[in-house]
């Protein structure tokens, strides 16, 4: 039996994303009716039961010839737990709509609450993050639970065990900060642009990178500058792995639409994400008309960029 609600997209966005500058969760589901209010109520009650802080909850329902597309987004500092909460809520709504009396509504919530508590940062870590923010020093939660303050050669890592064992931590603030980041998006000409920028900067270069690869580079104390070609699908399903870059280069909107792009508009927004956090004018391939809608959104203006094969004498 096909459930009344089927998830078609569920992503934990751990950085700035195409919906908001803050981490969050995107949920899309195919349904047989408009269940917006049921979904809204269930998400709020579930978040309260788990102890998860969510904000900017936005839900829409789009009627299509054969079904209704339900879309929900909210921000949260714990997007992984938020995504699991969405799965729980959809399972619960399906159980309610089909009259499934065997579904246990309580046990999954207890598990989620325990997971959230286990992942929660101690007071010392929250104080570190607040102090770093005052100094404009970026902080990144590492996959192993540790905390990365700063970037590359100007970074410092404190492990999860140290966060819980030490109540009064004093990082070497004077040497912590940001390193230059050159972020490049596109498909056909991205690698060419990465190589060209790498020739100008002495640092670490990675291409077709997802969030994990970028964070690994930013945690490397030998990294003086990062030139990164970003995987577009990773931007859609994970968000940006940093909050600021020195230069953004958008080379094209070519090839197949990424798997996690709902439409061409989302694809374009993903390509333009680094542009929104660039401190310099963005380099954009003006010969690609598909990129033209981005021009008015560049906070520091744009400069025309051309692929080497397209440069004319």
C-alpha positions in Angstrom: 0.0 0.0 0.0 1.4 3.4 -1.0 1.5 5.7 2.0 -0.4 9.0 1.8 2.8 11.0 2.2 6.0 10.0 0.5 9.3 11.9 1.1 11.0 13.0 -2.1 13.7 15.2 -0.6 15.1 15.5 2.9 18.4 17.3 3.6 20.2 18.6 6.6 21.8 21.9 5.5 24.8 22.5 7.8 25.8 25.9 6.5 24.5 28.9 4.6 22.1 27.5 1.9 19.8 28.6 -0.9 16.9 29.2 1.6 18.6 31.0 4.5 22.1 32.1 5.7 21.6 29.8 8.7 21.8 25.9 8.9 18.4 24.3 8.5 16.4 21.4 7.1 14.5 21.1 3.8 11.7 18.6 3.4 9.7 17.8 0.3 7.0 15.2 0.2 4.4 14.0 -2.4 1.0 13.7 -0.8 -2.6 13.0 -1.7 -4.0 16.2 0.0 -2.9 19.5 1.5 -1.5 18.5 4.9 0.3 21.8 5.7 -1.4 22.5 9.0 -1.0 18.9 10.2 2.7 19.0 9.3 3.2 22.4 10.9 1.6 21.3 14.2 3.5 18.0 14.2 6.8 19.6 13.6 6.3 22.2 16.4 5.1 19.6 18.9 7.9 17.1 18.0 10.6 19.8 18.3 9.3 20.8 21.7 9.3 17.1 22.9 12.8 16.6 21.6 14.1 19.9 22.9 15.1 21.1 19.5 15.1 24.8 18.7 13.7 25.6 15.3 12.8 28.9 13.6 11.7 30.4 10.3 9.3 27.5 9.7 7.9 27.9 6.2 5.5 25.3 4.7 3.9 25.4 1.2 1.6 23.1 -0.7 1.6 23.0 -4.5 -1.3 21.2 -6.2 -0.2 19.2 -9.2 -2.3 17.1 -11.6 -1.8 13.8 -9.8 -0.7 14.9 -6.3 0.2 17.7 -3.9 3.9 18.7 -3.3 4.4 19.6 0.3 7.5 21.7 1.0 8.8 22.6 4.5 11.9 24.5 5.6 13.1 25.6 9.0 16.4 26.8 10.6 18.1 25.0 13.4 21.6 24.7 14.8 21.2 20.9 14.8 20.1 20.0 11.3 20.9 16.3 11.5 18.4 16.0 14.4 16.0 18.2 12.5 16.1 15.9 9.5 15.4 12.9 11.7 12.5 14.8 13.3 11.0 15.3 9.9 11.2 11.6 9.1 9.5 10.8 12.5 6.8 13.4 11.8 6.1 11.9 8.3 6.0 8.4 9.7 3.5 9.6 12.4 1.3 11.4 9.9 1.2 8.3 7.7 0.3 6.1 10.7 -2.5 8.6 11.6 -3.9 8.8 8.1 -3.9 5.0 7.5 -5.2 4.1 11.0 -2.0 2.2 11.9 -2.4 1.5 15.6 0.9 -0.4 15.8 3.1 2.7 15.3 4.9 3.8 18.5 4.8 7.6 18.7 6.8 7.8 22.0 9.9 5.6 21.6 11.3 7.4 18.5 10.9 10.7 20.3 12.8 9.4 23.3 15.6 8.2 21.0 15.8 11.6 19.3 15.9 13.4 22.6 18.7 11.2 23.8 20.6 11.8 20.5 20.2 15.6 20.8 21.4 15.5 24.4 24.4 13.4 23.5 25.4 15.7 20.7 24.8 18.9 22.7 27.9 21.1 23.3 28.9 21.8 26.9 28.7 25.4 28.3 32.5 25.8 27.7 32.0 25.2 24.0 29.1 27.6 23.7 31.2 30.2 25.5 34.1 29.6 23.1 31.8 30.0 20.1 30.4 33.3 21.5 33.9 34.7 22.2 35.0 33.7 18.7 32.0 35.4 17.1 32.9 38.6 18.9 36.3 38.4 17.4 35.0 37.5 13.9 36.7 34.1 14.1 34.7 31.3 12.3 33.9 28.2 14.2 33.1 24.8 12.7 31.8 21.7 14.4 34.0 18.8 13.3 32.6 15.3 12.5 34.2 13.8 15.6 32.5 16.3 17.9 35.5 18.6 18.2 35.5 22.3 17.5 37.6 24.1 14.9 38.3 27.8 15.7 39.7 29.8 12.8 40.9 28.4 9.5 44.0 26.7 8.1 47.3 28.2 9.4 45.2 30.5 11.7 43.2 27.7 13.3 43.1 25.8 16.5 41.2 22.6 17.3 39.8 21.5 20.7 38.7 17.9 20.9 35.3 16.7 22.1 36.9 15.2 25.2 38.7 18.4 26.0 35.5 20.4 25.6 33.9 18.3 28.3 36.9 17.9 30.5 38.1 21.5 30.7 35.7 24.2 32.0 37.9 27.2 31.4 39.6 27.1 28.0 41.8 29.9 26.7 42.5 29.5 23.0 45.5 31.4 21.4 43.2 34.1 20.2 45.9 36.4 18.8 46.9 33.9 16.1 43.4 32.8 15.2 41.5 34.1 12.2 40.5 33.6 8.6 42.6 32.6 5.6 41.9 33.6 2.0 39.2 31.4 0.3 38.5 31.4 -3.4 35.3 29.6 -4.1 34.4 28.5 -7.7 31.2 27.0 -9.0 30.0 25.6 -12.3 30.5 22.5 -14.3 32.0 22.8 -17.7 34.7 25.4 -16.9 35.0 25.0 -13.1 38.2 23.0 -13.2 39.8 25.4 -15.6 39.0 28.3 -13.3 40.3 26.4 -10.3 43.6 25.8 -12.0 43.9 29.4 -13.0 43.2 30.7 -9.5 45.6 28.1 -8.0 48.4 29.5 -10.2 47.9 32.9 -8.4 47.8 31.6 -4.8 50.2 29.4 -2.8 48.0 27.1 -0.8 45.7 24.1 -1.0 43.6 23.4 -4.1 40.7 21.0 -4.3 38.1 20.5 -7.0 34.6 18.9 -7.1 34.7 19.3 -3.3 31.9 18.5 -0.8 31.5 19.9 2.7 33.8 17.2 4.2 36.7 17.9 1.9 36.5 21.6 2.5 36.4 21.3 6.3 39.3 18.9 6.1 41.3 21.5 4.2 40.3 24.3 6.6 41.4 22.2 9.5 44.9 21.7 8.0 47.4 24.0 9.8 49.5 23.9 6.6 46.7 25.6 4.6 47.6 29.3 3.9 45.0 29.8 1.2 42.2 27.6 -0.1 41.2 27.5 -3.8 38.1 25.3 -4.0 35.9 24.1 -6.8 32.6 23.3 -5.1 30.3 20.4 -6.1 26.9 21.9 -6.9 24.9 19.0 -5.6 26.8 19.2 -2.3 25.8 22.8 -2.0 22.2 21.8 -2.4 22.2 19.0 0.1 24.7 20.4 2.7 24.9 24.1 2.2 28.2 26.1 2.2 31.0 24.8 4.3 32.1 28.4 5.3 30.4 31.7 6.0 32.7 34.0 4.0 35.1 33.9 1.0 37.4 36.4 -0.5 36.5 35.7 -4.1 33.6 33.9 -5.9 33.9 32.7 -9.5 30.8 31.4 -11.3 31.8 29.8 -14.6 28.6 28.3 -16.1 25.4 26.5 -15.6 26.1 23.6 -17.9 25.5 19.9 -17.9 22.8 17.9 -16.1 20.7 19.6 -13.4 22.0 18.3 -10.0 20.1 15.6 -8.4 19.0 17.7 -5.4 17.9 20.7 -7.4 14.1 20.9 -7.4 14.2 23.1 -10.6 16.6 25.2 -12.6 16.0 28.1 -10.2 17.4 26.1 -7.3 20.3 25.0 -9.5 21.1 28.7 -10.3 20.8 29.7 -6.6 23.3 27.0 -5.6 25.8 28.2 -8.1 25.4 31.7 -6.8 25.8 30.8 -3.1 29.5 31.8 -2.7 28.7 35.1 -4.4 26.5 36.1 -1.5 29.4 35.8 1.0 32.2 37.1 -1.1 34.0 40.2 0.1 35.2 41.1 -3.5 33.3 41.6 -6.8 32.2 38.2 -8.2 33.7 36.9 -11.4 30.8 35.7 -13.6 30.9 34.2 -17.1 28.7 36.8 -18.8 28.7 34.8 -22.0 26.4 32.2 -20.3 22.9 33.8 -20.4 21.7 31.3 -17.8 23.8 33.1 -15.2 22.4 36.6 -15.9 19.7 36.5 -13.3 22.4 36.4 -10.6 23.9 39.7 -11.7 21.6 41.9 -9.6 22.2 39.9 -6.4 26.0 40.2 -6.2 26.5 42.3 -3.0 29.8 43.7 -4.2 29.2 43.9 -8.0 30.5 41.6 -10.8 33.4 41.4 -13.2 33.1 39.5 -16.4 35.0 36.2 -16.6 35.7 34.2 -19.7 36.8 30.6 -20.1 40.2 30.3 -21.9 38.7 28.6 -24.9 36.3 31.6 -25.3 38.9 34.4 -25.1 39.2 36.1 -28.5 42.0 38.3 -29.8 
